[in-house]
Amino acid sequence: MSAQTPDLNELQKDLRDFFSKKYGAQVQFAQPEQEGSSADPPVHDERPGIRFDMKPEELEAYLNDYVVRQFEAKEILATKICTHFNRIRLQEECEEPVGNIKNNIILVGPTGVGKTYLIKLIARKIGVPFVKGDATKFSETGYVGGDVDDLVRSLVHEADGNIELAQYGIIYIDEIDKIASSGNVVGPDVSRTGVQRALLKLMEETEVDLQAPHDLASQMENALQFQKTGKVQRKRINTRNILFIVSGAFSNLEEIVKRRLTRHAIGFTRNGEPAAKPHNGEWLPYVAPQDLVEYGFESEFIGRLPVTAVLHPLSTDDLLHILKNPNSPVILAKKLDFKSYGIDIEFDDEALRLVAERAHREQTGARGLVGVMEKILIKYEKRLPSSPVKGFIVTRGVVEYPERELEALLSEAEVRRFEDRFRETHGIVLTFEPDAKNALIATARAGGKTTEDMGMELFGNYGHGLKLIHATALTLPPDAVHEPSVYLDTLIKKFYEKQPHKRIKDKG
């Protein structure tokens, strides 16, 4: 039998079956990144989508269109990120100086104030791949930095395999405060410190092998490549120009800042920092590197993050501003949810104010807006697609009594559907006074029927009678709902009393 080179996909299938039988679980195989094969398009150096010449004020103006408040943070981010990419352009034109320091950034602020949203907007505007990671998973896995390289590999995936483009990406690591050491030397602190040290080399400059040691598919690919060619092609990505941004809520950091500023000073320090409590009650804007070291970070780690930006908690007015912003992702997303069923939804100002107040009470920032909105509208989203409703306005009543208003909306739609059905059948426009409409809805509920069906039961024979009096349109009062036959007979009688010659002709 002649030896054949095994197929990579067949090997993956055989190994997956083997591990599944042995360990009782489905084994996942990461897909290797492809580069330089004959089937791949060539990678060009011009990086057509990246804006290397953007000015800070241009980027700041863009952020102002989407993000409420956070003026200091937007100013710092726009300035330092634009400088980062403009320096990349400059260093490609001339020799880079020794000891180049990257503008890696640390964001400090409570949950839901827009940290992730800001970075996503910036990456989209500049045109670079963006990857978000959670620092907690690195400490929880037990690896001492073994997985942090996967963040860099993910950039290649986000860049559709374009390693050159990935080397100009942004890596954003949230909940970085969770890997701060508490000062112990045993237990989880060893892992947390290890993750900090593993991130050090990434944030400065290093080569990351795209074929991870724990990626079984990549290792099989290497084995097959060696069998065919006698050598293995190493694919790496350099982190020199990758911008790292980390963030966290940093609970209790404010106490550290306050203690430092009030320790040996009265009034103001010579740097203009307040020794007494700031007028707005916030100490975090005065955070310094030594505060972060005391919080539990190694000084070398903080040294790789020379830029600090603090984001402020959001007030009710801030949350309302977010909702009323034409680019509000909360409102736009909810409109799209209903639009996918052909339903238009609008919000009045009073309703938006109530939503903002409820979200503020939850103390989860802008993230709370989504939760509040979902609680109010979830039943609408379930039931309206099966109804004739094609649009509605979220009012104060909808926010305060969503189920009651939903039933009223559905009943109102059924009334309109009956009116349309009557018009199509008889060619007569039949409508209801507000009290009559409510009476029809109440009668339908009492009878356990839909409003449309009850309308047909009560007024289905009105067509012939209204034609006798030559009516083309009629608005019904509440009396018509309570005694429909009596009301119609009265209409016909009054009509002929006013026209006696027609009555005589009919009798003759």
Phi, psi and omega in degrees: 000133180278141181289139178238143177286122183295148178279137183298318181295322178293320178297317178300317181296315181297317180291324178297317178296320181298310182293327179295318179290324185283319187249357177070025180215153178282123181274133180262137179243121177291143180276128182291146175285140181256138178207133170079008177282163184294336181276347183274145174291150181295147178269123182264158185269350189283346179045067193299336185271349188274136176264094179275355185243018183289141180266148181305317182293329177294315180291321179297319179297322177296316179295325180297334179289340187242330189246129181276142178057216178052042186296317180295316180296318179296321179296313181295313182297313181300318183291308187288326179287320175298318178299319179304311184283329175291328176291328175299314178300318181294318184290339175282340180267336180216171184291135180284136180292155178289141178079031179299132181250126179279153180272048175299147193233144172243127180256131180241126178172157182292169181294147173077019180259359174109019183297306181295319181300318179301312184291322176298317179299316181295314180299320180294318182293318182283331177094033181245154177294148185228134178228134176248134176233161179249119184299334184294328183289335179287323179281329184282334183289338182093349176289145173266078180079008184295336185254353185296332178297337180296334176298318180292318179298326180295331177298323179295320177297315179295334178270016180056040177084359181277098183296322180299315179293320181299331182288358176243019184277182178238127175252124183245122182245114182268164180055040180294336179295342181285349178255016174283140180279147178267005178103351177282166180243003180232170176074213185296337181298330177298317180294318182296315178296322178297321178295319177303315182291325178293326180286338182304309184292327179293318185290340179265273175199128176201167175259127179250124178288124182288341178261096186293146179302327181270005179269099185297323181296320179294320180293322176294322178297318177298318180297317179293321179296319178295322180296325182278317190247344183082007177210163181241128179274118179273127179250121184231160175231136181267136184263010185303318184257005177282128181269129179253129177233126180241155182210163177185164178280331175053060176298140180076356177294328181300324179293324178295316179297315181298317181297320180293317185285337182254005187295305186228033183222154175230136182081240181238148175282171182290343177272004180085008179274138184286136174272333174268174183296132179298155184296333179267001176079006183255127177259337186301327178302345181256018180297142180234162181307321181296332177293320180290326176293316177296330180294334177136011179260147176288145183299325178296324180293313179295329178296336178276358180236073188287345184250129178239134176230133182251132177253143187264154173299154183261133177275176176300318179296323177298315180295322177296320178298322178298315182294325183272353178294131179303336179261015183301117179294333179294309182289317181298319180295318180293322176297321178293323178305312182281327180297332179296343175254009181078024183246129177266136181230137177230163182231133174270163187297323181295320178295318180296323177298317179295320178298316179298319180296317179295317180295322180295324179295333180282345176058038176242018177067209182296335179299330180292336179300320181296315181297317179297316181296321180294319179299323182287318193254002185298319180289328175298316182294332179279318191265327185296324179301336179266004183250172177280001182295129179243003178178151176199165181246131176279113182250181176302320179299321179296320180292318185279323183227068188300318183290318178299315181291329177295316179297320178296320180295316179294319178294319177301319179294323179292325175299314179297322180295322176296316180300318178295319180295319179295318180296318180293326182281318188247350182072022181238134180275109180249121179231174184233141169295157181307314180293327179291323178297315178297323179294320178296318179297315180296320180295320179296317180296318180297327180270000179068031182236164174287156180297324179296314180295320178295323177298319178293324180293319183278324190236010182300331181264010180289340185302310181296315182296320180290331177290330178297327181259012175061034180277133175253347179204145181207133175253123187269137174271176179301327180302326181294327180287319183287321180223076186299319182292316179299317181296318180292318179299321179296319178299315182294319181297314180297322180299314184282335175294329179279346183229075185296327181297326178289325180293319179295319180296319180295321180291325181289000000 
